Amino acid sequence: MPLDKSLKKVMVIGSGPIIIGQAAEFDYAGTQACRALREEGLEVVLVNSNPATIMTDSNMADRIYIEPLTQEFVARVIGQERPDGIVPGLGGQVGLNMAKKLSESGVLEQYGVRLLGTPLEAIRRAEDREGFKSTMKAIGEPVPESVVAGTLDEAVAFAGEIGFPLVVRPAYTLGGTGGGLAYNMEELAEITNRGLNASPIHQVLVERCLLGWKEMEIEVMRDNNDNCIVICSMENIDPMGIHTGDSIVVAPVQTLTDLEYQRIRTASLRIIRALGVAGGCNVQFATDPESLQYYVIEVNPRVSRSSALASKATGYPIAKVSAKIAVGLNLDEIKNTVTGKTYACFEPAIDYVVLKFPRWPFDKFTLANRRLGTQMKATGEVMAIDRTMEGALMKAVRSLEIGTPGLIMNGLESWADQDLDQAMRNADDRRMFVLAEAMRRGMLTEHIQKLTGIDRFFLDKIRNVVEMEKKISREGPEGLSPELLTEAKRMGCADSYLAQAAGTGEENVRAMRNKCGIKPVYKMVDTCAAEFESVTPYYYSCYDEENEALPTGKPKVAVLGGGPIRIGQGIEFDYCSVHSVWAIRDEGLEAIIVNNNPETVSTDFDTADRLYFEPLLAEDVLNVLENEKPEGVIVQFGGQTPINLAGKLHRSGVKILGTPVEDTDRAEDREKFDKLLAGLDIPRPPGKTAFSVEGALEIAKEIGFPVLVRPSYVLGGRAMEIVYNNEELLSYMATAVMVTPEHPVLVDKYLQGVELEVDAIADGETVLIPGIMRHVERAGVHSGDSIAVYPAQDLDKHVKDQIVDYTMKLAMALNVRGMINIQYVLHRGRVYVLEVNPRASRTVPYMSKITKIPMVSLATKVILGRKLKELGYEGGLYPESGMVGVKAPVFSFSKLLEVDVTLGPEMKSTGEVMGVDHSYPMALYKALVAAGYMVPSQGTVLATIADKDKEEALPLIRGLSDLGFNICATGGTAEFLRKAGLGVEKVNKIREGSPNIADLIRSRKINLVLSTLTKGKAPERDGFQIRRAAVEYGVPCLTSLDTAWAMLEVMTFIKEGDEFVLTPLQEYS
Amino acid sequence: MKAILALEDGTYFAGRPFGSRGERWGEVVFNTGMTGYQEILTDPSYCGQIVVMTYPLIGNYGVNREDFEAKKSYVRGFVVKEECDRPSNWRASYKISDFLAREGVPGISGVDTRALTKHLRNYGTMRGIISTEATDPGALVEKARSSPHLSGQQMVPEVSTREIYRIEGQGRRVALMDFGSKLNIIRHLQARGCDIYVLPPAAGAVEILSLNPDGVLLSNGPGDPLDVPYAVETVRELAGRLPIFGICLGHQIMALAMGAKTYKMKFGHRGANHPVKDLVTGKVYITSHNHGFSVDEETMAGAGLEITHRNLNDRTVEGMRHVNLPMFSVQYHPEASPGPTESDYLFDQFMEMMDGYKQQISSSGG
């Protein structure tokens, strides 16, 4: 069937901010979809609240609305744009849910909008538990047997029917508290009784337990003519029980015979047909490691995280093809752009091994529960490709950037055997390293298999690496023969890993390797295992014979990407990398990208002229550069990852384009930076480096409390804290860091004030400042967690001038070619520099969109030697835009138990949204709504305010009271408010007994929580529990008074029923 | 220890030996399936060939006692990137190297199979030789050059039954002309209750008709269809007298019997991912392939044959039927094993054709 001619204008719904479980993969999917639809001559309208995406770039769709993804706003866009159809399956669960809401509330019908792609009915059948069960039953596909039991007898009867083991889950309890695994009747009775009591509706779900079964996934595609194909099969190394997003996954399936594989392949086709899915779809199976039995676990009737992985693993563009199917095309009418010869209707054959490794945020959330289970906790992932399983694993491990080049994790060597056993039984993010340590100690594969449930096939591969490591340790550097080195490199061992094992330097290993000519070659990802000649410039390294990535003769430039999405380094840097690549191509040069994140646009095979899917470590990058011999490398756009590599690359003779490496170092090295500022006469908060606890106390006494303390050797705000007195400082020194002469601690005066931020572009002559942002939260809250406003509201001209002056001076003095980001604090009328980042920052996409200055493109062209003036830009502060853009952070606290939600110097947010409008309060309102804050118009506010904040909080709470809110407060706060003349209801703190504040939150009597941190960092149990309860029950919880003021401003301004018009990005003025 | 794979054009690849030791020549072909090596190794159609697997990890799930397509392996050699020495699967009984050793098949691992595949894709399948003994690649290349071509070898008699035998069933009687039939073809007929007579390839039309079958199935098999002229003759005689269904070599034999021509393809189709379009329904099926010859489309019309299935990748003929006689055939493998099972509807069509023919005969009083 050709394109549906009745469609002229189509709307795509994006997935909104990055949260755990929904990362950059939907930017990749959405971008592909928008392009695919426009290729068919359709006008595309896009709605997404996430400004850090490529899909929201003005050239991606005809009309782009950066608006909150709520029914109200999306319906308004539909009303304004009147699209003919809407494509819901490409914006993750958010997009799908929105489409369901719009359909159910009659909005689609009202405006005559058709739902394209998979019909709603199919989505319901796939997502509704009972509907899914009955559909599967009708086609004879097995689902795990389960029963909802209200009494023990019902559970026992069910057990009699299907046997043990069984999982018991109480209904409606958070985190599954009160559930468990039953292996016999006795345990079943105990757990069921406990569960029934824990459940507020006195119900438990009893289900066949598939713990230890293999978990398989099949990515399927179906078109309007009922043609079905399988794109990719995937096997989770982690058995059932760990969320697939938290599992290490390989493609294709490794341990199933053809018979077993065809059984689930056939089942997946039957399922997708029975459901009536049109487009991409993911089916999960549990397969018995001891029989042919399998169960269908779940179907995702949309493009998902697994689809992104499957796309990158095979080269097959799932989102693009899904979009084409949604508008009427069939698989045999869509060209396979990879081969350029064949059609999209085929099953990719791969001739390599792909491995995905999740990236968890536990380096930031040290107190979080690291245990892996059914709730996904990873923020991002890496993918690696090699010709061997070991190679793919080792590349993936080092792509994680968690400080280990191999399977050794520091600290595990001192664990007792029992601790290792325990950690293998209850997997957390460290399990790969734990089981490697177990192998290192000689534990049997059978033992490890029993504890982990991981198939022996994979354990043997891991053991191969451990054995290699041991062998090299035994032999020492002298024993590194060419044969042994070759073997180790084929297993993917990094030079630094081998160096560590052999007890020598990485440079030595590299030199030895170069001497023997042991170099990687690059092979192509071509969807067809070399059966057809292909044109995709998508490569991976391996230590095999033939090199397919022969360099072209053209001048070329390499861009280093940002690696996995993690807290502090998000999708923004992929946005920047992609734009840099485009600018290079725009200049007539060949662009090469190196990256390892399968969720991104930068790793789409047609973004750059050549894509190298590789770890971002010096060795891997140098290998690529040696193969390609580009004119130079750009390191400014991938966040901190490439910046950290710059020095090593530079020392190896690589030309770093843009700001010189020495100058980058001057901005990052404390002493050099201080010297620079002194020379320029630019003030910064006073501070010094402490080499001992006594030294720290001394410095604090000299500069005065409060002080900001952090270790000098960790970047990105980790272990950073504001302390107010000696006691807190001592506690920090005792718990958070180990101060030694090698690992000093920086002690800086904490200046309370307004935080201001700029991104600028400099070419050596001209410094262009697109704009000044003002943070809503005061300095001390990490800039990534602050609400940012552009243009900065209520800023005196002399402050602006000062900032422009300092920025120009710093950019010139640091010889910046390209981007620079500077954070300032305005303290008592004076501007101080807090931090300088000689690279693109996370605010670049946001600022690019609101100012309409193509910042990355300009910066890249400057890096390539052009001047801003010839590109049409003058220096200084760019005239302010008429639109106000508010960037708000989005957190994933509901996925991470035991994490305090209080804002502080350590970044905690996973994503961001933007609100845009002509007026500031409206933009702020949109940003808050988009970020998921339900802005209450009435109800009850609960306040627990630390003593140091009480005075400041008074007018705020008075304002809320004046708006008609009831005020509840705990003891001290209540008394303080009462004395100030406010009507307040005192409530019990948690330890004061029930009903306490947590109970109030749970009973949904609270609409807004204000809770400021009492002291230091020691988990202050009461406040912590209140804040957690708020998160878990979806009550807005504000921990900064500044955010609260912003919220009050919005509540004062917004009147229900106000009419307003939404402006597409293309019409920002 | 080293093993060498030398090709007739002078190219050679060094690797490690596994499986049987010695020296074997054959036509070097590649298969892109990611699972199914056990079925491939025991598919008689690979007789005379050295098989290269493009998927790099082979042997992961071992070799079990059930998934055989013939009692033994007729493959001349097996080329992989990496063979798995510690297989893991609940049914695994042997590891692949021991299986190959038992079957007398020399294997070579550590080969850049992607480079080799690209070579075969660019220059076509060619003769080659695997040796675990020779050390001089030049001499091996010479041997490869002087080894027989695939066409001209008599392989069908080597891999097929010598005696007629019956697998009793209650349903339709099928005469299966065995040119090297995969066991799964028989399993499919059994699953449909057929009463099966398996006949040697040289069985004549008279003998077949004397069994009074409802239909004839022409099986898959190795080599060039021109090398089984006696089977072509038999099919010509049977045409119009019984419903006939052909698979792979059986499809090519049917084409020759009706007067069409076949040709050798550059590198053929071997894998489990080929899209084939049913021109009657417009549906596309992902199919299992193993063929190096194809029916020449130009010569079909004159033979009363029409195309029913076409390969979406290279547009070659994948299925045909006679315009008025009860005969149809496919170039690919509806019996799967290995590969997708979605084309098994063709066996049902065969059943329907037999029933329809029977009805037609009885209603016309014949």
Chai-1 contact restraints between the chains, C-beta under 6 A:
chainA,res_idxA,chainB,res_idxB,connection_type,confidence,min_distance_angstrom,max_distance_angstrom,comment,restraint_id
A,N227,B,V284,contact,1.0,0.0,6.0,A-B,restraint_1
A,I229,B,I286,contact,1.0,0.0,6.0,A-B,restraint_2
A,P252,B,M34,contact,1.0,0.0,6.0,A-B,restraint_3
A,Q254,B,N60,contact,1.0,0.0,6.0,A-B,restraint_4
A,T255,B,N60,contact,1.0,0.0,6.0,A-B,restraint_5
A,T255,B,Y61,contact,1.0,0.0,6.0,A-B,restraint_6
A,T255,B,S88,contact,1.0,0.0,6.0,A-B,restraint_7
A,T257,B,Y61,contact,1.0,0.0,6.0,A-B,restraint_8
A,D258,B,T35,contact,1.0,0.0,6.0,A-B,restraint_9
A,D258,B,G36,contact,1.0,0.0,6.0,A-B,restraint_10
A,D258,B,E39,contact,1.0,0.0,6.0,A-B,restraint_11
A,D258,B,P338,contact,1.0,0.0,6.0,A-B,restraint_12
A,L259,B,D67,contact,1.0,0.0,6.0,A-B,restraint_13
A,Y261,B,T35,contact,1.0,0.0,6.0,A-B,restraint_14
A,Q262,B,T341,contact,1.0,0.0,6.0,A-B,restraint_15
A,T266,B,T341,contact,1.0,0.0,6.0,A-B,restraint_16
A,E290,B,W90,contact,1.0,0.0,6.0,A-B,restraint_17
A,D332,B,V284,contact,1.0,0.0,6.0,A-B,restraint_18
A,D332,B,L312,contact,1.0,0.0,6.0,A-B,restraint_19
A,T342,B,N313,contact,1.0,0.0,6.0,A-B,restraint_20
A,Y343,B,L312,contact,1.0,0.0,6.0,A-B,restraint_21
A,C345,B,P275,contact,1.0,0.0,6.0,A-B,restraint_22
A,C345,B,V284,contact,1.0,0.0,6.0,A-B,restraint_23
A,C345,B,L312,contact,1.0,0.0,6.0,A-B,restraint_24
A,F346,B,N273,contact,1.0,0.0,6.0,A-B,restraint_25
A,F346,B,P275,contact,1.0,0.0,6.0,A-B,restraint_26
A,E347,B,N273,contact,1.0,0.0,6.0,A-B,restraint_27
A,E347,B,I286,contact,1.0,0.0,6.0,A-B,restraint_28
A,A349,B,T32,contact,1.0,0.0,6.0,A-B,restraint_29
A,A349,B,N273,contact,1.0,0.0,6.0,A-B,restraint_30
A,D351,B,T54,contact,1.0,0.0,6.0,A-B,restraint_31
A,D351,B,Y55,contact,1.0,0.0,6.0,A-B,restraint_32
A,D351,B,R114,contact,1.0,0.0,6.0,A-B,restraint_33
A,R387,B,P56,contact,1.0,0.0,6.0,A-B,restraint_34
A,R387,B,K81,contact,1.0,0.0,6.0,A-B,restraint_35
A,D455,B,S88,contact,1.0,0.0,6.0,A-B,restraint_36
A,R456,B,S88,contact,1.0,0.0,6.0,A-B,restraint_37
A,F457,B,N60,contact,1.0,0.0,6.0,A-B,restraint_38
A,F457,B,S88,contact,1.0,0.0,6.0,A-B,restraint_39
A,D460,B,R86,contact,1.0,0.0,6.0,A-B,restraint_40
A,K523,B,R114,contact,1.0,0.0,6.0,A-B,restraint_41
A,A529,B,T32,contact,1.0,0.0,6.0,A-B,restraint_42
A,A529,B,T54,contact,1.0,0.0,6.0,A-B,restraint_43
A,A530,B,R114,contact,1.0,0.0,6.0,A-B,restraint_44
A,A530,B,T117,contact,1.0,0.0,6.0,A-B,restraint_45
A,A530,B,K118,contact,1.0,0.0,6.0,A-B,restraint_46
A,E531,B,T32,contact,1.0,0.0,6.0,A-B,restraint_47
A,D544,B,D112,contact,1.0,0.0,6.0,A-B,restraint_48
A,E545,B,D112,contact,1.0,0.0,6.0,A-B,restraint_49
A,E545,B,A115,contact,1.0,0.0,6.0,A-B,restraint_50
A,E546,B,D112,contact,1.0,0.0,6.0,A-B,restraint_51
A,E546,B,A115,contact,1.0,0.0,6.0,A-B,restraint_52
